[in-house]
Amino acid sequence: RPSALSNTSELLDVATPRHSLLSGRFKQSFAYVALQARMPGIMQQVINTLHSNEHDLIKLHGEEVLKDIQVITHSIDSLKRELSNDRKFTLFHGNEVDKAEWNAFLSELPQPKRSYFRASWLHSECYLYRRLFSFFEGSKHLRNFDYFADLKQEDLKISELAIKCMTMATRNLDKSFDMFSKLLRINLWSNHFEIQLNSFYFSTVEDRSDINVLSAVADLDKRLLVDESQLVWNCLMKVANQEEIIVDYICDNAGFELFTDFLLIEYMLDHRLATQVRMHVKAIPWYISDAMPTDVNWTIKYLMKHADDYVSNFGWKLQRLFAEKRILLSPPSYFWTGPQAYFVMVDCNLNLFRLISHSEVAIFKGDLNYRKLLGDYIWDSTEDFITCLRGFRPTNICAMRTVKCEVICGLPEGTADRLLHVDPTWMISGSYGVIQYTDS
């Protein structure tokens, strides 16, 4: 039976128009491709993960767990059909902690924007990831099963060389803007860095533990479209003599990226750019690779047990920084896994807004955080970052992301046109990056 999607006349064979929300309605957009092909693939991957873990799950919970697996698999298959037929969103009726917030949000959506391909892409995508986890929440044995855990852990395990090089290279760095900005850029490019490093020819063994050589490897500076790291540094220098300097760090991915987050956080604490860093992670499995509290704990344990002394000592140091509350894991807020743009935080979650407003700077990592900062809206590429935040200014804000969708702002005049000419996929390739800042 052809899906309802294939014969609908409301989807338009155009790219996303400027000054509109990203949406699957526009068939030449990345949103359409993601909903049409990528999301069903991810859902199938979750089913595969369940089956490949069957043996271990039976050992843990007994044969009874097979019933849970069967029900969840059936629910995911139904969700795939809902998506391919562009059905309307349904309300949550299970044990979801954030059920009331989600249902209020869904009920307030305008009628034409209540289905997968007609809604804002942000709303559809977040809704799909949230529905996915609700199937597990409703089960007897798999309520805490992270179906993305294997992928996140594998990402760190395959980064062996990069972890060793980076740990050695970041011991005893001096306090300078040069070092700070190198660490910021390595952190921004962390996933590219791993690939670059594996194919890089080092002229001497010492080069592997030299931060300057390693940042040259990571340094896709020609692809850094905006670099306002000097403003982030100035912001922290301004409060250098304060007794308390809090930095809020809104994380993105687990795996190797979380490891590079820790290197940057360690540097800020060692050089008193911050007296405390509060890490914000996701409460539930999210967008395949997003960090959760279990990922933070697993990563530290992995580093502590590492055969390399530098890496192992770094792991123990992190554990000590957590014990001393110099690094804090903020209680995971369900706002981070909600569908809303960040400018509504003040209305939807005043406590979180107030918490962040007590920090000197909030660093938002990754593409999804960027989309939420900008409301998944196609701004003019030259529009000021501060304008696009639509009044979201709890504190000074830094956003770091590699560009993976059509939402962007703050670019110099002519940059977007030039890039389109040289690389038509520049907005979705993840090959370009920005470090943007605005003060409150």
VEXDREN-2710 file (C-alpha; in Angstrom, 1 decimal):
% VEXDREN-2710
k/r/px/py/pz
1/ARG/0.0/0.0/0.0
2/PRO/1.6/3.4/-0.9
3/SER/2.1/5.6/2.1
4/ALA/-0.1/8.6/2.6
5/LEU/3.0/10.6/2.3
6/SER/3.6/9.7/-1.3
7/ASN/0.3/11.0/-2.6
8/THR/0.0/14.1/-0.5
9/SER/-0.1/17.3/-2.3
10/GLU/1.0/19.4/0.7
11/LEU/4.7/18.5/0.6
12/LEU/6.6/21.0/-1.6
13/ASP/9.4/20.0/-3.9
14/VAL/11.6/23.0/-2.8
15/ALA/14.4/23.8/-0.3
16/THR/13.3/25.3/3.0
17/PRO/12.4/29.0/2.2
18/ARG/14.2/31.7/4.2
19/HIS/12.4/33.0/7.3
20/SER/10.5/29.8/7.9
21/LEU/10.9/26.9/10.3
22/LEU/12.8/23.8/9.2
23/SER/10.2/21.2/8.2
24/GLY/9.8/18.0/6.4
25/ARG/7.2/19.8/4.2
26/PHE/10.0/20.9/2.0
27/LYS/11.3/17.9/0.1
28/GLN/14.7/19.4/-0.8
29/SER/15.5/20.0/2.9
30/PHE/17.7/17.9/5.1
31/ALA/14.6/17.7/7.5
32/TYR/12.7/15.7/4.8
33/VAL/15.6/13.3/4.2
34/ALA/16.1/12.8/7.9
35/LEU/12.4/12.0/8.5
36/GLN/12.0/10.0/5.4
37/ALA/15.1/7.8/5.6
38/ARG/17.3/8.5/8.7
39/MET/14.7/8.2/11.5
40/PRO/13.2/4.9/10.3
41/GLY/16.8/3.6/10.1
42/ILE/17.6/4.7/13.7
43/MET/14.4/3.0/14.9
44/GLN/15.3/-0.2/13.1
45/GLN/18.8/0.1/14.8
46/VAL/17.1/0.2/18.2
47/ILE/15.2/-3.0/17.3
48/ASN/18.5/-4.7/16.2
49/THR/20.2/-3.6/19.4
50/LEU/17.4/-5.2/21.5
51/HIS/17.8/-8.5/19.6
52/SER/21.6/-8.5/19.7
53/ASN/21.5/-7.9/23.5
54/GLU/18.8/-10.6/24.0
55/HIS/21.2/-13.1/25.6
56/ASP/22.5/-10.7/28.2
57/LEU/19.1/-9.3/28.9
58/ILE/17.7/-12.9/29.6
59/LYS/20.7/-13.5/31.9
60/LEU/19.9/-10.3/33.8
61/HIS/16.0/-10.4/33.9
62/GLY/15.1/-14.0/33.0
63/GLU/13.0/-15.3/30.1
64/GLU/10.2/-12.8/31.0
65/VAL/12.2/-10.0/29.4
66/LEU/11.4/-11.5/25.9
67/LYS/7.8/-10.3/26.4
68/ASP/9.1/-6.7/26.9
69/ILE/11.3/-7.0/23.8
70/GLN/8.3/-8.3/21.7
71/VAL/6.0/-5.5/22.9
72/ILE/8.6/-2.8/22.4
73/THR/9.6/-4.1/18.9
74/HIS/5.9/-4.1/17.9
75/SER/5.5/-0.5/19.2
76/ILE/8.6/0.7/17.3
77/ASP/7.2/-0.9/14.1
78/SER/3.9/1.0/14.6
79/LEU/5.8/4.2/15.2
80/LYS/7.7/3.7/11.9
81/ARG/4.3/3.3/10.1
82/GLU/2.9/6.4/11.7
83/LEU/5.9/8.4/10.5
84/SER/5.8/7.1/6.9
85/ASN/2.1/7.9/6.7
86/ASP/2.6/11.4/8.2
87/ARG/0.1/10.7/11.0
88/LYS/-0.8/13.3/13.6
89/PHE/1.1/13.3/16.9
90/THR/-0.7/11.4/19.7
91/LEU/-0.6/12.4/23.4
92/PHE/1.5/10.5/26.0
93/HIS/-0.5/8.1/28.3
94/GLY/2.2/6.1/30.0
95/ASN/4.7/6.6/33.0
96/GLU/6.6/9.4/31.4
97/VAL/7.9/11.9/34.0
98/ASP/7.4/14.8/31.6
99/LYS/4.0/13.7/30.3
100/ALA/2.1/16.8/31.4
101/GLU/4.6/19.2/29.7
102/TRP/4.7/17.2/26.5
103/ASN/0.9/16.9/26.3
104/ALA/0.4/20.6/27.0
105/PHE/2.9/21.4/24.2
106/LEU/1.2/19.0/21.7
107/SER/-2.3/20.3/22.5
108/GLU/-1.2/23.9/21.8
109/LEU/0.3/23.2/18.4
110/PRO/-1.8/24.6/15.5
111/GLN/-3.8/21.9/13.7
112/PRO/-1.8/22.1/10.4
113/LYS/1.5/21.5/12.4
114/ARG/0.5/18.4/14.3
115/SER/1.9/15.8/11.9
116/TYR/5.4/14.5/11.3
117/PHE/6.2/16.1/8.0
118/ARG/4.1/19.3/8.5
119/ALA/5.4/20.2/11.9
120/SER/8.7/21.9/12.6
121/TRP/11.5/19.3/12.2
122/LEU/12.6/20.0/15.7
123/HIS/9.2/19.1/17.1
124/SER/8.9/15.9/15.0
125/GLU/12.4/14.7/15.8
126/CYS/12.2/15.3/19.5
127/TYR/8.8/13.8/19.6
128/LEU/10.0/10.6/17.9
129/TYR/13.0/10.2/20.2
130/ARG/10.7/10.8/23.2
131/ARG/8.1/8.3/22.0
132/LEU/10.9/5.8/21.4
133/PHE/11.9/5.9/25.1
134/SER/8.3/5.9/26.3
135/PHE/8.1/2.3/25.0
136/PHE/10.9/1.3/27.4
137/GLU/9.4/3.3/30.3
138/GLY/6.2/1.3/30.0
139/SER/8.0/-2.0/30.1
140/LYS/8.6/-4.2/33.2
141/HIS/12.3/-4.8/32.9
142/LEU/13.8/-2.4/30.4
143/ARG/12.9/0.9/32.0
144/ASN/16.6/1.9/32.3
145/PHE/17.9/0.3/29.2
146/ASP/20.0/2.7/27.1
147/TYR/19.8/1.3/23.6
148/PHE/22.4/3.7/22.4
149/ALA/25.0/2.8/25.1
150/ASP/27.0/0.4/22.9
151/LEU/27.5/3.0/20.2
152/LYS/28.6/5.7/22.6
153/GLN/31.1/3.4/24.4
154/GLU/32.5/2.1/21.1
155/ASP/33.1/5.7/20.0
156/LEU/35.5/6.1/22.9
157/LYS/37.1/2.7/22.6
158/ILE/38.1/3.2/19.0
159/SER/39.7/6.6/19.9
160/GLU/42.6/5.0/21.7
161/LEU/45.4/6.8/19.9
162/ALA/43.7/10.2/20.1
163/ILE/43.0/9.8/23.9
164/LYS/46.6/8.9/24.6
165/CYS/48.0/11.8/22.5
166/MET/45.6/14.3/23.8
167/THR/46.1/13.4/27.5
168/MET/49.9/13.6/27.3
169/ALA/49.7/16.9/25.3
170/THR/47.4/18.6/27.8
171/ARG/49.5/18.1/31.0
172/ASN/51.0/21.3/32.4
173/LEU/49.7/23.7/29.8
174/ASP/50.3/27.4/30.5
175/LYS/47.5/29.8/31.1
176/SER/47.1/31.8/27.9
177/PHE/44.5/32.6/25.4
178/ASP/46.5/30.7/22.8
179/MET/46.2/27.4/24.8
180/PHE/42.5/28.1/25.7
181/SER/41.5/28.7/22.1
182/LYS/43.4/25.5/20.9
183/LEU/41.5/23.4/23.4
184/LEU/38.2/25.0/22.3
185/ARG/38.9/24.2/18.7
186/ILE/40.1/20.7/19.4
187/ASN/36.9/20.3/21.4
188/LEU/34.7/21.7/18.5
189/TRP/36.3/19.4/16.0
190/SER/36.6/16.4/18.3
191/ASN/34.9/13.9/16.0
192/HIS/36.8/15.1/12.9
193/PHE/40.0/15.2/15.0
194/GLU/39.9/11.5/15.6
195/ILE/39.8/10.8/11.8
196/GLN/42.4/13.4/11.0
197/LEU/44.8/12.1/13.7
198/ASN/44.6/8.5/12.4
199/SER/45.7/9.6/9.0
200/PHE/48.3/12.1/10.1
201/TYR/52.1/11.5/9.6
202/PHE/54.0/12.5/12.7
203/SER/57.7/13.4/11.9
204/THR/58.7/12.5/15.5
205/VAL/57.2/10.6/18.4
206/GLU/57.4/13.7/20.5
207/ASP/55.0/15.5/18.1
208/ARG/52.2/13.2/19.3
209/SER/52.4/14.8/22.8
210/ASP/52.7/18.4/21.5
211/ILE/49.5/20.4/21.8
212/ASN/50.7/22.7/19.0
213/VAL/51.2/19.8/16.6
214/LEU/47.9/18.2/17.6
215/SER/45.9/21.4/17.2
216/ALA/47.4/21.8/13.7
217/VAL/46.1/18.3/13.0
218/ALA/42.6/19.3/14.4
219/ASP/42.8/22.7/13.0
220/LEU/40.3/22.9/10.3
221/ASP/40.6/26.6/10.8
222/LYS/39.9/27.4/7.2
223/ARG/36.5/25.8/7.9
224/LEU/35.9/27.7/11.1
225/LEU/33.4/30.3/9.8
226/VAL/33.1/32.4/13.0
227/ASP/35.6/32.2/15.9
228/GLU/34.7/34.4/18.8
229/SER/36.8/32.4/21.4
230/GLN/38.6/35.7/22.3
231/LEU/35.3/37.1/23.6
232/VAL/34.8/33.9/25.7
233/TRP/38.3/34.3/27.1
234/ASN/37.7/38.1/27.8
235/CYS/34.5/37.2/29.6
236/LEU/36.3/34.8/32.0
237/MET/39.3/37.2/32.4
238/LYS/37.0/40.0/33.5
239/VAL/35.9/38.0/36.6
240/ALA/39.3/36.4/37.3
241/ASN/39.4/37.8/40.8
242/GLN/35.9/36.8/41.8
243/GLU/35.7/34.3/44.6
244/GLU/33.2/32.2/42.7
245/ILE/33.3/31.7/38.9
246/ILE/30.6/29.2/37.7
247/VAL/30.5/27.9/34.1
248/ASP/27.5/26.0/32.8
249/TYR/28.4/23.4/30.2
250/ILE/25.5/22.1/28.2
251/CYS/26.9/18.9/26.8
252/ASP/26.3/17.2/23.4
253/ASN/27.7/13.8/22.6
254/ALA/29.2/11.1/24.8
255/GLY/32.2/9.1/23.5
256/PHE/35.4/10.9/22.3
257/GLU/33.6/14.3/22.4
258/LEU/32.8/13.9/26.2
259/PHE/36.5/13.1/26.7
260/THR/37.5/16.4/25.0
261/ASP/34.9/18.2/27.1
262/PHE/36.7/16.9/30.2
263/LEU/40.0/18.2/28.9
264/LEU/38.6/21.7/28.4
265/ILE/36.8/21.6/31.8
266/GLU/40.0/20.5/33.5
267/TYR/42.0/23.4/31.9
268/MET/39.4/25.9/33.0
269/LEU/39.5/24.6/36.6
270/ASP/43.3/24.3/36.7
271/HIS/43.8/27.9/35.6
272/ARG/41.0/29.3/37.6
273/LEU/39.0/30.4/34.6
274/ALA/36.2/28.7/36.6
275/THR/36.0/27.6/40.2
276/GLN/33.1/25.2/39.4
277/VAL/31.8/23.8/36.1
278/ARG/28.2/22.4/36.0
279/MET/27.7/19.8/33.3
280/HIS/24.2/19.5/31.9
281/VAL/23.4/16.1/30.2
282/LYS/20.3/14.4/29.0
283/ALA/17.9/12.5/31.3
284/ILE/17.0/9.8/28.7
285/PRO/18.7/8.2/25.6
286/TRP/18.6/11.0/23.0
287/TYR/19.7/11.6/19.4
288/ILE/21.8/8.5/19.3
289/SER/25.0/9.8/20.9
290/ASP/23.9/12.4/23.5
291/ALA/25.6/12.1/26.9
292/MET/23.6/10.9/29.9
293/PRO/24.7/10.6/33.6
294/THR/25.6/6.9/33.0
295/ASP/27.9/7.9/30.1
296/VAL/29.7/10.4/32.3
297/ASN/30.3/7.7/35.0
298/TRP/31.2/5.0/32.5
299/THR/33.7/7.4/30.8
300/ILE/35.5/8.3/34.0
301/LYS/35.7/4.6/35.0
302/TYR/37.0/3.7/31.6
303/LEU/39.8/6.4/31.8
304/MET/40.7/5.3/35.4
305/LYS/41.2/1.7/34.4
306/HIS/43.2/2.6/31.3
307/ALA/46.6/0.9/30.8
308/ASP/48.3/4.2/30.0
309/ASP/49.4/6.0/33.1
310/TYR/48.7/9.5/31.8
311/VAL/45.1/8.5/30.9
312/SER/44.5/6.6/34.1
313/ASN/45.8/9.5/36.2
314/PHE/43.5/11.9/34.3
315/GLY/40.5/9.6/35.1
316/TRP/41.4/9.6/38.8
317/LYS/41.8/13.4/38.7
318/LEU/38.3/13.8/37.2
319/GLN/36.9/11.6/39.9
320/ARG/38.5/13.8/42.5
321/LEU/37.2/17.0/40.9
322/PHE/33.7/15.5/41.0
323/ALA/34.2/14.5/44.7
324/GLU/35.3/18.1/45.5
325/LYS/32.3/19.4/43.7
326/ARG/34.5/21.5/41.4
327/ILE/32.7/19.6/38.5
328/LEU/29.0/19.0/39.2
329/LEU/26.6/16.9/37.2
330/SER/23.5/19.0/37.2
331/PRO/20.4/17.0/38.0
332/PRO/19.2/16.1/34.4
333/SER/16.4/18.4/33.4
334/TYR/13.7/17.1/31.1
335/PHE/13.7/20.6/29.5
336/TRP/16.8/19.5/27.5
337/THR/14.8/16.6/26.0
338/GLY/11.7/18.7/25.4
339/PRO/10.7/20.1/22.0
340/GLN/10.9/23.8/22.8
341/ALA/13.4/26.4/21.6
342/TYR/15.4/27.9/24.4
343/PHE/13.8/31.4/24.4
344/VAL/10.8/29.8/26.1
345/MET/12.9/28.5/29.0
346/VAL/12.0/31.4/31.2
347/ASP/8.3/30.5/30.9
348/CYS/8.6/26.7/30.8
349/ASN/11.3/26.1/33.3
350/LEU/12.1/29.1/35.4
351/ASN/14.2/27.2/37.9
352/LEU/16.6/26.1/35.1
353/PHE/16.7/29.6/33.7
354/ARG/17.5/31.0/37.2
355/LEU/20.2/28.4/37.7
356/ILE/22.0/29.3/34.5
357/SER/21.7/33.0/35.2
358/HIS/24.0/32.5/38.2
359/SER/26.9/31.4/35.9
360/GLU/29.5/33.7/34.2
361/VAL/29.0/31.9/30.9
362/ALA/26.9/29.0/29.5
363/ILE/28.7/27.0/26.8
364/PHE/26.2/25.2/24.5
365/LYS/27.7/22.3/22.6
366/GLY/26.6/20.8/19.3
367/ASP/24.1/21.1/16.5
368/LEU/20.9/20.3/18.4
369/ASN/21.7/22.9/21.1
370/TYR/22.3/25.4/18.3
371/ARG/19.0/24.6/16.6
372/LYS/17.2/25.1/19.9
373/LEU/19.0/28.4/20.6
374/LEU/17.9/29.6/17.1
375/GLY/14.4/28.0/17.3
376/ASP/15.0/25.8/14.2
377/TYR/14.4/28.8/12.1
378/ILE/16.0/29.8/8.8
379/TRP/17.4/33.2/9.6
380/ASP/19.4/35.3/7.2
381/SER/23.0/34.0/7.5
382/THR/24.3/37.4/8.4
383/GLU/21.7/38.1/11.2
384/ASP/23.4/38.8/14.6
385/PHE/23.6/35.9/17.0
386/ILE/22.0/38.0/19.7
387/THR/19.0/38.8/17.6
388/CYS/18.4/35.1/16.8
389/LEU/18.3/34.2/20.5
390/ARG/15.0/36.1/20.7
391/GLY/15.7/37.4/24.2
392/PHE/17.2/34.2/25.6
393/ARG/19.9/35.9/27.7
394/PRO/20.1/34.2/31.2
395/THR/23.9/34.9/31.1
396/ASN/26.8/35.3/28.7
397/ILE/26.4/32.6/26.0
398/CYS/28.9/30.7/23.9
399/ALA/27.7/28.3/21.2
400/MET/30.1/25.8/19.6
401/ARG/28.9/23.5/16.8
402/THR/29.8/21.9/13.5
403/VAL/27.2/22.8/11.0
404/LYS/24.9/19.9/10.2
405/CYS/21.6/21.6/9.2
406/GLU/20.4/24.8/7.5
407/VAL/20.1/26.9/10.7
408/ILE/22.9/29.4/11.0
409/CYS/23.5/33.1/11.7
410/GLY/26.3/35.6/12.4
411/LEU/28.3/34.9/9.3
412/PRO/30.2/37.6/7.5
413/GLU/28.5/39.1/4.4
414/GLY/28.9/36.9/1.3
415/THR/30.2/33.8/3.2
416/ALA/27.1/31.7/2.7
417/ASP/27.0/32.5/-1.1
418/ARG/30.7/31.7/-1.5
419/LEU/30.3/28.4/0.4
420/LEU/27.3/27.4/-1.7
421/HIS/29.4/27.9/-4.8
422/VAL/32.4/25.8/-3.6
423/ASP/30.4/23.2/-1.6
424/PRO/26.7/22.8/-2.1
425/THR/26.4/20.5/0.9
426/TRP/28.3/22.9/3.3
427/MET/25.2/23.3/5.6
428/ILE/24.7/19.6/6.3
429/SER/28.2/18.1/5.9
430/GLY/29.5/18.8/9.4
431/SER/32.7/20.0/7.8
432/TYR/32.3/23.7/8.9
433/GLY/32.1/25.1/12.4
434/VAL/31.3/28.2/14.5
435/ILE/32.3/29.4/17.9
436/GLN/29.9/32.3/18.7
437/TYR/29.5/34.4/21.7
438/THR/27.2/37.1/23.0
439/ASP/27.2/38.8/26.4
440/SER/24.1/39.2/28.5
END
